[in-house]
Amino acid sequence: MHKFLYNYLRQSVRRKLGMTTSVLVSPYRIAREFLNFKTTVIYWFRSAVLVTIGILSAGFGLKSFLLPNHFIDGGITGISLMVNATSGASLAFLLVAFNAPFIVLGYQQFGSSLALKSTFAILGLAMAVAFIEYPVVTSDKLLVASFGGVFLGLGIGLSIRGGAVIDGTEVLAIYIGRRTGLSIGDVILIFNLMIFLTAAYVLSPEAAMYSMLTYVAAAKTVDFVVEGIEEYIGVTIISTHQEEIKTMIASQMRRGVTVYAGKGGIGKSNRISKNIDILFSVVTRLELSKLKVEIAKIDPNAFIVLSKISDVKGGIVKKRPLK
């Protein structure tokens, strides 16, 4: 197995560099190719696991909560549920049929990777709805709206984490937003408002209102899954005591800090100030209060700018450095 992988990597390097089979490939290039290969395999395996769990969760939300009680959700899934409730058509077929145009649109906008993963996700959800016998958990309307939305949102969120979509609304929103100037949130809001108004007319006002609760629960769950449990805050600090603040962040907060070279603008004295170092660090929401206090101890007049960050990778934010 190791020999086969070694030969595969060696041939891969030769193809990329246009080498002939008689040219020797250095161990360094083979090691780099192995790193690229391992990273790609891990990426696709992680995506497959997340999308598969997302499919199972979304299927559970649909068949155990929403479908038996004739509730709908927002987006393309909501349209599929509404058509299923009024016509009796197969939900699995409707999910594929209504999402197919958005897979093509996603391919045009974002490339083959998203289209391939989304095709797998949507077909997988359709098969889960068609063939897996999920139990009907409850008929209580409030529980159906709440937990149906949670499990459906969990499925959508995990699929997004895996780089796929099981509902084409986001793709449509990005496409329209790029051409109209509307934000993605505005497009999704208008789209879902039309769906719920139609549901109030076709089904009943009560069903539409419960479906809005389902949508809210699903949307909040998607945000929770996609953005993560911890909320990260980017902190930009401008102070004349930057050395002390930098030492405090590294030693007391045990967080990384990046230093940018900057120059002050016109201040109280109406003069351009001298060159100054700008500090940037990333902390969690729970650590923000402590950081502000420690900065105030050093420089009460420090200028601090906070920006929300959905996720981070690397550095020493998620894992504290050893002493």
TORLO-297593 format. One record per residue (C-alpha): y, z, x; residue in three letters. Coordinates in steps of 0.5 Angstrom, whole numbers, plus 500, padded with zeros to 3 digits. Last residue first. Layout:
YZXala;...
//
This chain:
555559507lys;552554503leu;556549499pro;556549492arg;552544488lys;556540482lys;562540485val;561539493ile;561532494gly;557527490gly;557524483lys;563526478val;563526470asp;568525464ser;574527468ile;580530465lys;587530469ser;591536471leu;597535475val;600542479ile;607542482phe;607549486ala;613553484asn;609560484pro;606558491asp;601562494ile;599567489lys;600562484ala;595557487ile;590563486glu;592564479val;591556477lys;584556481leu;582562477lys;584559470ser;581552472leu;574555474glu;571555467leu;574547466arg;570545472thr;573543479val;575537482val;580537488ser;586533490phe;592536495leu;598532497ile;601533504asp;609532504ile;613527508asn;621530507lys;625530501ser;629525498ile;636528496arg;639530489asn;638537491ser;634539485lys;629534487gly;629526489ile;622524491gly;617527495gly;613523500lys;606523500gly;600523505ala;593525501tyr;589530502val;582531499thr;579538497val;572540496gly;570546493arg;568553495arg;573557491met;575562496gln;574558503ser;575551501ala;580552495ile;584557499met;584553506thr;587548502lys;592552498ile;594555505glu;595549508glu;599546502gln;604551502his;610546501thr;606544495ser;604538491ile;597539487ile;593534484thr;587537480val;582533477gly;578537471ile;571536470tyr;568538463glu;561541464glu;555540458ile;556532460gly;560527458glu;555522455val;551527452val;557531449phe;561525447asp;554522443val;553529440thr;560529437lys;560522434ala;553524431ala;556530428ala;562526425val;558520423tyr;553525419thr;559528416leu;562521414met;555520411ser;556526406tyr;562523404met;559517402ala;553520399ala;558524394glu;563518393pro;556514391ser;552508393leu;555501393val;563504392tyr;563510396ala;558506401ala;564500402thr;569505403leu;564508408phe;563502412ile;571500412met;572506415leu;567505420asn;570499422phe;577502422ile;575508426leu;571504431ile;577499432val;582505433asp;577508438gly;577502442ile;584501443ser;588496440leu;591490444gly;588485440thr;584481445arg;581486449arg;580491443gly;576486439ile;571485445tyr;571493447ile;570495439ala;564489438leu;560492444val;561499442glu;559497435thr;553494437gly;548500436asp;542501440ile;546501447val;544501454ala;546503461gly;541509461gly;547514459arg;548510453ile;541510451ser;542518452leu;548518447gly;545513442ile;539518441gly;543524441leu;547521436gly;542520432leu;539527433phe;545530431val;547526425gly;540527422gly;541534424phe;548535420ser;548530414ala;540532413val;542539413leu;548539408leu;544535404lys;538539403asp;532534403ser;528537409thr;524535415val;520529413val;515528418pro;516522423tyr;510516422glu;511512428ile;510504426phe;516501423ala;522506425val;519506432ala;518499433met;526498431ala;528503436leu;524500441gly;527493439leu;534496439ile;533499446ala;529493450phe;534489447thr;540494450ser;536494457lys;536486457leu;543485455ala;546491459leu;543488465ser;545481464ser;552481464gly;558485461phe;562481456gln;557475455gln;551479455tyr;554484451gly;556478446leu;549476446val;547483444ile;552484439phe;549478435pro;542481435ala;545488432asn;545486425phe;538482426ala;534487430val;537493426leu;535489419leu;528488421phe;527495423ala;530497416leu;526493412ser;529490406ala;529495400gly;536492397ser;541497396thr;538503401ala;536498406asn;543494406val;546501407met;542503412leu;543497416ser;550497415ile;550505418gly;546502424thr;551497425ile;557503426gly;557509422gly;551513419asp;548512412ile;544517407phe;539515403his;535522403asn;528519406pro;532514411leu;537520413leu;533526415phe;526524418ser;526517419lys;533516421leu;534522426gly;527521428phe;528514430gly;534516434ala;530521438ser;525517440leu;529511442ile;534516446gly;527518449ile;526511451thr;533510453val;533516458leu;526514461val;527507462ala;534508465ser;531513470arg;526508472phe;531503473trp;535507477tyr;530510481ile;527503483val;534500485thr;535506489thr;528506493lys;529498494phe;536499497asn;534505501leu;528500503phe;532495505glu;536499509arg;530502513ala;528494514ile;535493517arg;534499522tyr;527497524pro;530490526ser;527484523val;523479528leu;525472528val;518467527ser;518467519thr;525464519thr;531468517met;536466512gly;539473512leu;537475505lys;531471505arg;529475512arg;531482509val;526481503ser;521478508gln;521485511arg;521489505leu;515486502tyr;511486509asn;513494509tyr;511495502leu;504491503phe;503495509lys;505502506his;500500500met;
//
